[in-house]
Amino acid sequence: MKLVVGLGNPGSRYEKTRHNLGFRVVDVLAGRWRIEVNRQKFNAWVGEGLVAGQRTLLLKPTTFMNLSGQAVQPAVAFYKVPLEELLVISDDLDLPIGALRIRASGSSGGHRGLESVIGLLGSDGFARVRIGIGRAERTDAVSHVLGGFSPEEEAEVDTAVQRAADAVECWIADGVTAAMNRFNRTERPNHGAGPGKSDKGVAS
């Protein structure tokens, strides 16, 4: 089984925020694959279908971001999902807006959702797709990730969400190396990123 997890915060208050790009990608995939992500299980909304000949579970945690592992770990344990069959989608402050980065494993990079998943799984050996949201110049990190995009940013982010969904499909069909080779080499935007550490907070 393939397990695809989009990280975000539940509720309409956070729906359009920078921190909810993982949810947006799962919604795009659900539409493409005609999977209804409407069952409540594992502290998450889940949906299941057959994708590229493989049983695939889509998952959106209903915990807040800092507790994402409380949804992912039970699903992994219940279905006995090998970590190489798990992919987690998140936003990333350290990438320019709209940039994608696929990795086969690695640290949380300070992202509290990934930190929670890694902590409860006891391993960072799972694939992830990260979507750049850039860094704020005039506000703190938490306010930035819990804020929305400008109209100009939204157009770029919508394209990135679609490309992230393409990357997930490539991962399912051809594996993480193929996804990395195809999407990490794509020309990326050159604005919106800056130095510093990632966000800290309950919803963040």
C-alpha positions as CSV (number, residue, x, y, z in Angstrom):
1,M,0.0,0.0,0.0
2,K,1.1,3.6,-0.7
3,L,0.3,6.1,2.0
4,V,0.1,9.8,0.8
5,V,-0.2,12.3,3.7
6,G,-0.9,16.0,3.2
7,L,0.0,18.1,6.3
8,G,-2.2,21.1,7.4
9,N,-4.5,22.4,10.0
10,P,-8.2,21.4,10.2
11,G,-11.0,23.9,10.0
12,S,-12.1,26.7,7.7
13,R,-10.0,29.3,9.6
14,Y,-6.8,27.7,8.2
15,E,-8.1,26.4,4.8
16,K,-6.3,29.0,2.6
17,T,-3.2,29.5,4.7
18,R,0.3,28.9,3.6
19,H,0.6,26.0,6.1
20,N,-2.2,24.0,4.4
21,L,-0.5,23.3,1.0
22,G,-0.3,19.6,2.0
23,F,-4.1,19.5,2.3
24,R,-4.5,21.3,-1.0
25,V,-2.3,18.7,-2.9
26,V,-4.3,15.8,-1.4
27,D,-7.6,17.5,-2.5
28,V,-6.2,17.8,-6.1
29,L,-5.2,14.1,-6.0
30,A,-8.5,13.1,-4.6
31,G,-10.2,14.9,-7.5
32,R,-7.9,13.3,-10.1
33,W,-8.3,9.8,-8.7
34,R,-12.0,10.2,-7.8
35,I,-11.3,9.2,-4.2
36,E,-13.6,10.6,-1.5
37,V,-11.5,11.6,1.5
38,N,-14.4,11.6,3.8
39,R,-13.9,8.8,6.4
40,Q,-12.7,9.6,9.9
41,K,-10.0,7.3,11.1
42,F,-6.5,7.5,12.7
43,N,-7.2,11.1,13.8
44,A,-7.6,12.0,10.1
45,W,-9.8,12.2,7.1
46,V,-8.9,9.3,4.8
47,G,-9.9,7.9,1.4
48,E,-8.7,4.9,-0.5
49,G,-8.4,3.8,-4.1
50,L,-6.4,2.1,-6.8
51,V,-3.7,4.3,-8.4
52,A,-1.4,3.1,-11.1
53,G,-2.3,-0.4,-10.1
54,Q,-1.4,0.1,-6.5
55,R,-3.7,0.4,-3.4
56,T,-3.3,4.0,-2.2
57,L,-4.5,5.7,0.9
58,L,-4.9,9.5,1.1
59,L,-4.7,11.0,4.6
60,K,-5.3,14.5,6.0
61,P,-4.7,14.7,9.8
62,T,-7.4,16.3,11.9
63,T,-4.9,17.1,14.6
64,F,-3.2,20.4,14.5
65,M,0.1,20.6,12.7
66,N,2.3,20.0,15.8
67,L,0.5,16.7,16.4
68,S,0.5,15.3,12.8
69,G,2.4,12.2,13.9
70,Q,-0.7,11.1,15.9
71,A,-2.5,10.6,12.6
72,V,0.4,9.2,10.5
73,Q,1.8,6.7,13.0
74,P,-1.5,4.8,13.6
75,A,-2.2,4.5,9.9
76,V,1.3,3.2,9.2
77,A,1.0,0.7,12.0
78,F,-2.6,-0.5,11.1
79,Y,-1.7,-1.1,7.4
80,K,1.9,-2.2,8.1
81,V,3.1,0.4,5.6
82,P,6.9,0.2,4.9
83,L,8.3,3.7,5.3
84,E,9.5,3.6,1.7
85,E,5.8,3.5,0.8
86,L,5.0,6.6,2.8
87,L,5.1,10.1,1.3
88,V,4.4,13.3,3.3
89,I,3.5,16.6,1.6
90,S,4.3,19.9,3.4
91,D,5.0,23.6,3.0
92,D,8.5,24.9,3.4
93,L,9.7,28.3,4.6
94,D,13.2,27.8,3.2
95,L,12.1,27.4,-0.4
96,P,11.0,30.2,-2.7
97,I,7.3,30.5,-3.3
98,G,6.2,27.8,-5.8
99,A,9.4,25.8,-5.7
100,L,9.3,22.0,-5.2
101,R,11.8,19.7,-3.5
102,I,11.4,16.0,-3.3
103,R,13.5,13.9,-0.9
104,A,13.7,10.2,-0.1
105,S,14.4,10.9,3.6
106,G,15.8,13.6,5.9
107,S,15.3,15.8,8.9
108,S,12.3,17.9,9.6
109,G,14.2,21.1,8.8
110,G,12.3,22.7,11.7
111,H,8.9,22.0,10.3
112,R,6.7,21.0,13.3
113,G,4.5,18.7,11.4
114,L,7.3,16.7,9.9
115,E,9.0,16.8,13.4
116,S,5.9,15.2,14.9
117,V,5.8,12.5,12.2
118,I,9.4,11.7,12.5
119,G,9.2,11.6,16.3
120,L,6.3,9.1,16.5
121,L,7.6,6.9,13.7
122,G,11.0,6.9,15.2
123,S,12.5,7.4,11.7
124,D,13.0,10.0,9.0
125,G,13.2,7.4,6.3
126,F,10.2,8.3,4.3
127,A,9.7,10.4,1.2
128,R,8.5,14.0,1.3
129,V,7.4,16.6,-1.2
130,R,8.0,20.2,0.0
131,I,6.4,23.2,-1.5
132,G,8.0,26.6,-1.0
133,I,6.1,29.4,0.6
134,G,9.0,31.8,1.0
135,R,9.9,33.8,4.1
136,A,8.2,36.9,5.5
137,E,10.2,40.1,5.5
138,R,8.0,42.1,7.9
139,T,6.3,39.5,10.1
140,D,7.2,36.6,12.4
141,A,7.3,33.0,11.0
142,V,4.1,31.8,12.7
143,S,2.0,34.7,11.5
144,H,3.5,34.2,8.0
145,V,2.6,30.5,7.8
146,L,-0.9,31.0,9.2
147,G,-1.5,33.8,6.8
148,G,-2.9,33.7,3.2
149,F,-1.3,34.3,-0.2
150,S,-1.5,37.5,-2.2
151,P,-3.4,37.2,-5.5
152,E,0.0,37.2,-7.4
153,E,1.4,34.5,-5.1
154,E,-1.8,32.4,-5.3
155,A,-1.5,32.0,-9.0
156,E,2.1,30.7,-8.6
157,V,1.2,28.5,-5.7
158,D,-1.8,26.9,-7.5
159,T,0.6,25.9,-10.3
160,A,3.0,24.5,-7.7
161,V,0.2,22.5,-6.1
162,Q,-0.6,20.9,-9.4
163,R,3.0,20.1,-10.0
164,A,3.3,18.6,-6.5
165,A,0.4,16.4,-7.4
166,D,2.2,15.4,-10.6
167,A,5.3,14.5,-8.4
168,V,3.2,12.3,-6.2
169,E,1.8,10.4,-9.2
170,C,5.4,10.0,-10.5
171,W,6.5,8.7,-7.1
172,I,3.7,6.1,-7.1
173,A,4.3,5.0,-10.6
174,D,8.1,5.2,-10.9
175,G,9.6,5.7,-7.4
176,V,11.2,8.5,-5.5
177,T,14.4,8.7,-7.6
178,A,12.4,9.3,-10.8
179,A,10.3,11.9,-9.0
180,M,13.5,13.7,-7.7
181,N,15.1,13.6,-11.1
182,R,12.1,15.0,-12.8
183,F,10.9,17.6,-10.4
184,N,14.0,18.8,-8.5
185,R,15.6,19.8,-11.7
186,T,12.8,21.9,-12.9
187,E,13.6,25.6,-13.0
188,R,12.4,27.2,-9.8
189,P,11.4,30.8,-8.9
190,N,14.2,33.0,-7.5
191,H,12.3,35.1,-5.0
192,G,10.6,34.8,-1.7
193,A,13.2,32.8,0.3
194,G,15.3,34.1,3.0
195,P,17.6,33.0,5.9
196,G,16.5,31.8,9.3
197,K,14.8,28.9,11.1
198,S,11.4,27.4,10.5
199,D,8.2,28.2,12.4
200,K,7.3,27.1,15.9
201,G,3.7,27.0,17.2
202,V,0.7,24.8,17.9
203,A,-1.1,25.3,14.5
204,S,2.3,25.8,12.9
